[in-house]
Amino acid sequence: MIELASEVVNFIVNKIGLIFSLAALVLSFLSYRNSKLVKKKSDKDALYKFKTETLLKAREFEIAFQDSYDKIDGFIKELQGNNTLFAEPKNVILNELISQRDSFYKQCVLDAKATCLKLIDNFDTLSEDEIAEYHKVFNSELERLKANNKRLDSKFTSLIQSIAVK
């Protein structure tokens, strides 16, 4: 019996390095698996944040087009109520503004709304590349659209001044 116990102790002492190595290997594997899960969650969270930012940009885009539409509509109403302008140029400008409002600006608003709805409806299924493409377009065009909206007021004012009865 003492010999058996002696052999078991001998075996454990001889294999202790192997046991520690095996324990270290299991621990390393678990750590690796955990770090992969953390990275996967981090990547998923980053993509979700990127998608959300893109959706917010799309909404800003929609609002900017709606602002353009509203400005043109306001110019039309202002022009219709203005009796200090020459009739012929006023009617030409009025007809052109109405035409632009009812075709181009209305379609821009509808397209922007449709894009927002597409992003919302496909939020979970859009790939990172697709979202990046939308994000790039919104970033580049949104600032230009906002700048154009700011210039509309001054352009309309100078147009009205050029056809005013003096």
Secondary structure, DSSP 8 states (H G I E B T S, - for coil): -HHHHHHHHHHHHHHHHHHHHHHHHHHHHHHHHHHHHHHHHHHHHHHHHHHHHHHHHHHHHHHHHHHHHHHHHHHHHHHHT--SB-HHHHHHHHHHHHHHIIIIIHHHHHHHHHHHHHHHHTTTT--HHHHHHHHHHHHHHHHHHHHHHHHHHHHHHHHHHHHB--
